Amino acid sequence: MTGGAGRNPDRSPGRGRVLVVDDEMHLRIYIAAVFETAGYATATARDGEEGFRKAKEWKPDLVSLDLMMPNQGGIRLFQRLKADEELRRAGVLVVSAIAGEAFRHSLSLVRTGMPGKDGGLLPDVDGYVEKPPSPEALLREAERILAAQGRAQGALTRNTKEA
């Protein structure tokens, strides 16, 4: 699970594909396990370069993205995802140690004057969870993002009803 596709490559109804991009191996494994346990297929990448390559070949529904990584950081990967015609529809869930308010301020500074595709500004990320993430927070944000995009997964709802 640390670099390739996860153990759950099924694309059956009610499930989605989540690409977990984080340079910290224990967090990659943990976040991927949370999503796999909830019924999502997962793949992982350790930096932005590997994350973009995996996203191009795997076409995830959601990308769980750390911001501070070597080689190509999370902001640059986010830019590349949103500029790519095939990948721009993937939801982006930032999972970062940077406090939410500080992150949003930093992103607004980065976006100012930075043209995106077709001259528009880089959009906001779809969701944010502060590290260390709880399984509930990850799944709640993922469900919200996918539902907003018309790809509701229902995994959190199913798990809650079964408990």
Phi and psi in degrees as a GROMACS rama.xvg file:
@    title "Ramachandran Plot"
@    xaxis  label "Phi"
@    yaxis  label "Psi"
@TYPE xy
-77.5814  -8.10265  THR-2
-149.808  -28.7466  GLY-3
-100.927  -164.344  GLY-4
-66.9958  150.5  ALA-5
-73.277  -172.489  GLY-6
-82.4341  0.894728  ARG-7
-127.612  68.8425  ASN-8
-79.5665  3.30747  PRO-9
-61.5472  136.549  ASP-10
-113.234  33.8089  ARG-11
-67.0021  162.279  SER-12
-54.7068  143.756  PRO-13
87.941  -0.723215  GLY-14
-125.798  159.639  ARG-15
-137.823  174.879  GLY-16
-103.611  128.938  ARG-17
-121.479  123.297  VAL-18
-98.1119  121.806  LEU-19
-102.387  117.042  VAL-20
-117.084  111.456  VAL-21
-156.946  137.599  ASP-22
-78.4011  -14.9746  ASP-23
-91.334  113.743  GLU-24
-56.9866  -42.6383  MET-25
-64.1786  -34.278  HIS-26
-73.9662  -37.5016  LEU-27
-57.2801  -48.3872  ARG-28
-65.4558  -44.6523  ILE-29
-61.9145  -50.7889  TYR-30
-64.1286  -43.5269  ILE-31
-61.4029  -40.8348  ALA-32
-64.0777  -39.032  ALA-33
-59.4394  -47.0563  VAL-34
-69.1646  -40.5794  PHE-35
-62.4117  -42.8139  GLU-36
-60.571  -32.2929  THR-37
-84.8184  0.598834  ALA-38
100.618  6.40166  GLY-39
-87.7777  149.62  TYR-40
-81.5094  142.257  ALA-41
-131.41  154.863  THR-42
-140.19  158.491  ALA-43
-131.305  157.607  THR-44
-147.81  149.402  ALA-45
-97.9297  -6.88145  ARG-46
-159.958  176.447  ASP-47
-64.3972  -36.8046  GLY-48
-63.9268  -50.1366  GLU-49
-65.0957  -37.7462  GLU-50
-60.291  -43.0811  GLY-51
-66.3325  -42.7001  PHE-52
-59.81  -46.0137  ARG-53
-64.5145  -40.8849  LYS-54
-61.9194  -41.3203  ALA-55
-62.4713  -41.2225  LYS-56
-84.7905  -28.8337  GLU-57
-102.644  -20.4053  TRP-58
51.1107  66.444  LYS-59
-70.9195  157.547  PRO-60
-83.1696  -28.2951  ASP-61
-143.65  140.453  LEU-62
-117.349  119.965  VAL-63
-89.6109  120.148  SER-64
-129.608  122.957  LEU-65
-80.7881  151.17  ASP-66
-91.1362  -44.0182  LEU-67
-98.0155  98.3624  MET-68
-138.041  156.588  MET-69
-73.7726  174.314  PRO-70
64.893  -79.1744  ASN-71
-133.097  112.141  GLN-72
-69.1153  175.503  GLY-73
-65.4464  -37.7654  GLY-74
-63.1126  -43.7344  ILE-75
-64.5703  -40.8292  ARG-76
-63.5151  -42.8749  LEU-77
-57.1759  -45.3474  PHE-78
-58.4969  -45.838  GLN-79
-65.8091  -40.213  ARG-80
-61.4067  -46.0809  LEU-81
-74.7115  -18.8857  LYS-82
-88.0739  -14.9975  ALA-83
-87.1316  126.962  ASP-84
-58.1162  -39.9721  GLU-85
-77.2718  -30.818  GLU-86
-101.021  -11.9078  LEU-87
-62.0488  -21.875  ARG-88
-81.3063  -11.8989  ARG-89
-66.7156  135.466  ALA-90
-71.5452  150.881  GLY-91
-123.336  119.536  VAL-92
-111.652  108.919  LEU-93
-80.0218  129.835  VAL-94
-122.044  107.577  VAL-95
-143.976  154.653  SER-96
-79.6299  -11.7171  ALA-97
-72.9896  129.434  ILE-98
-56.6405  144.171  ALA-99
-51.2202  -46.6174  GLY-100
-66.3055  -42.0973  GLU-101
-64.7374  -39.2867  ALA-102
-62.1317  -48.4978  PHE-103
-62.6326  -38.0551  ARG-104
-64.8147  -45.9032  HIS-105
-60.7323  -43.9537  SER-106
-63.579  -38.265  LEU-107
-65.2027  -35.9277  SER-108
-67.7593  -41.1955  LEU-109
-64.9467  -40.1327  VAL-110
-72.3452  -26.4522  ARG-111
-58.9098  118.147  THR-112
74.6996  6.29488  GLY-113
-97.5024  105.293  MET-114
-69.4701  138.719  PRO-115
-100.342  -161.728  GLY-116
-59.4919  139.521  LYS-117
59.8908  26.4896  ASP-118
80.8617  -1.96988  GLY-119
-82.1556  162.593  GLY-120
-78.8328  156.534  LEU-121
-58.8324  130.309  LEU-122
-73.7458  167.508  PRO-123
-68.0431  155.215  ASP-124
-68.9166  159.866  VAL-125
-80.4965  -28.3702  ASP-126
-160.888  165.425  GLY-127
-147.328  133.643  TYR-128
-133.637  129.931  VAL-129
-82.007  142.411  GLU-130
-77.6643  147.152  LYS-131
-76.025  133.263  PRO-132
-81.9404  141.764  PRO-133
-87.5846  153.056  SER-134
-56.6764  -40.2679  PRO-135
-62.3387  -43.04  GLU-136
-65.5403  -42.794  ALA-137
-60.7999  -49.0621  LEU-138
-68.989  -38.1099  LEU-139
-61.5655  -46.7948  ARG-140
-67.1162  -41.4552  GLU-141
-60.8173  -46.223  ALA-142
-59.9125  -44.116  GLU-143
-62.4564  -46.0175  ARG-144
-62.7248  -49.4494  ILE-145
-66.8029  -36.405  LEU-146
-64.8811  -41.2947  ALA-147
-63.8559  -27.0311  ALA-148
-93.6668  6.38985  GLN-149
78.0007  18.5851  GLY-150
-123.733  46.9381  ARG-151
-56.9936  135.412  ALA-152
-99.3255  -32.877  GLN-153
74.4668  3.42405  GLY-154
-64.4405  -44.1548  ALA-155
-65.5962  -41.3487  LEU-156
-63.0202  -45.0505  THR-157
-60.1125  -46.6104  ARG-158
-63.784  -37.2762  ASN-159
-67.8699  -41.8905  THR-160
-67.0233  -34.5248  LYS-161
-74.679  -21.5523  GLU-162
